[in-house]
Amino acid sequence: MPPVVLLACGDVGPIHRLAGGYALRVKSTLAEADLRFAQCERVYSNRGTEPARSGERHSRVDPAMADVFSECAFDVVSVASNHAMDWGAEALLDSIATLQSRGIATVGAGIDLDAARTPAVLERHGVRVAFLARCSVLRDGYEATAHRPGVAPLRVHTRYETAEYQAGMPPRVITEPFAEDLAGLLDDIRAARTRADVVVVSLHWGLHFIPRLIADYQPAVARAVIAAGADVIVGHHAHVPKAIEVIDDKACFYSLSNFIMSAPSASAERRHIFQHRYRVELDPDYPHLPYGVDAKRSLIARLSMGRRGIERVGFLPVMIDRDLRPEVLRAGDPRFDDAVRYMEWASDGMPHYFGVDGNEVVVTAPHPDASTAKHRVQHA
């Protein structure tokens, strides 16, 4: 029996319409998969309360804009976003209902904490795949509780320690997951293992916009998640690709970046914040992708699976064009080689090995004779 193929994509949530649709250049690739997954970055509702806390008025869009998920034929979507509760519980539940009405399973948020933690289990060709989702970048009150709608949380404590004897020097930033949130996720992974052949964990986490930088809680969480029985981690939120790490022969994609996104063009204040807080320049050629010059880089994680688990892990390099349409790059295109070099740079220091096989970059553990975690790209 041929393997079941899952394609996992990054953040989806355009606020503008595009003639011909956003999926024009990627639809044929998505159609080759048995399962398709993405992260939902918007709320699809006409109800809700003005988002006083986030200020992200564009995080809510008309429910008709959810047609982008149907256009891509996504089967399951994480709604565990930092924007999921911007407009309150009514808007969140409308958004979930809108996606589900299109035949799309949702994970990571719901009417209460039990619903938000419940996995989506999908079967293809006799292979059962469980999806779980959490968010680590939540504002207070966005988390689901036993009696309140919201997002399945994996919250993080932040503390600061003096790093040097000189007053005024930057402190050491230490981040640790809430023990109860992590314990709940690990319990859910173990339970999902009893129901499925493959467990996929989606994490909306990390530091947005800044290339390469990984918060210290992320590798710690990744190791705990893999040890509990997850087969792969797919990360989102950063709006830029980040490292791929292999942990006990299981892959962690720290950030798949944007897939189909748009936003209002950046104000002078936003440009100032990017330059001085994040040390990131915005790309003048992409006014409606205002997340930094590397925001047009993306990945699609490609997973081949069977009843014994994941048999092969790889990724398809993607470049977002100026109309904000993702394009899967092909071997032989200089942009393909540039994308692989970028991912080697982003993954430096993380155990991994990249080997190019056709148009796919295969991800494996480091070779036993390797002296460092960084490896040359090999063309098969």
Stockholm file with secondary structure:
# STOCKHOLM 1.0

chainA/1-380         MPPVVLLACGDVGPIHRLAGGYALRVKSTLAEADLRFAQCERVYSNRGTEPARSGERHSRVDPAMADVFSECAFDVVSVASNHAMDWGAEALLDSIATLQSRGIATVGAGIDLDAARTPAVLERHGVRVAFLARCSVLRDGYEATAHRPGVAPLRVHTRYETAEYQAGMPPRVITEPFAEDLAGLLDDIRAARTRADVVVVSLHWGLHFIPRLIADYQPAVARAVIAAGADVIVGHHAHVPKAIEVIDDKACFYSLSNFIMSAPSASAERRHIFQHRYRVELDPDYPHLPYGVDAKRSLIARLSMGRRGIERVGFLPVMIDRDLRPEVLRAGDPRFDDAVRYMEWASDGMPHYFGVDGNEVVVTAPHPDASTAKHRVQHA
#=GR chainA/1-380 SS CCCEEEEEEEEEECCSCCTTCTTTTTHHHHHTCSEEEEEECSEECSCCCCCTTTCCGGGEECGGGGHHHHHTTCSEEECCCTTTTTTCHHHHHHHHHHHHHTTCEEESEESSHHHHHCCEEEEETTEEEEEEEEESCCCTTCBCBTTBCEECBCCEEEEEECCSSSTTSCCEEEEEECHHHHHHHHHHHHHHHTTCSEEEEEEECSCSSSSSCCCTHHHHHHHHHHHHTCSEEEEESSSSCCCEEEETTEEEESCCCEEEECCCCCCHHHHHHIIIIICCCCCTTCTTCCSCTTTTEEEEEEEEEETTEEEEEEEEEEEECTTSCEEECCTTSHHHHHHHHHHHHHTTTSCCEEEEETTEEEEECCCTTCSSSCCCCEEC
#=GC SS_cons         CCCEEEEEEEEEECCSCCTTCTTTTTHHHHHTCSEEEEEECSEECSCCCCCTTTCCGGGEECGGGGHHHHHTTCSEEECCCTTTTTTCHHHHHHHHHHHHHTTCEEESEESSHHHHHCCEEEEETTEEEEEEEEESCCCTTCBCBTTBCEECBCCEEEEEECCSSSTTSCCEEEEEECHHHHHHHHHHHHHHHTTCSEEEEEEECSCSSSSSCCCTHHHHHHHHHHHHTCSEEEEESSSSCCCEEEETTEEEESCCCEEEECCCCCCHHHHHHIIIIICCCCCTTCTTCCSCTTTTEEEEEEEEEETTEEEEEEEEEEEECTTSCEEECCTTSHHHHHHHHHHHHHTTTSCCEEEEETTEEEEECCCTTCSSSCCCCEEC
//
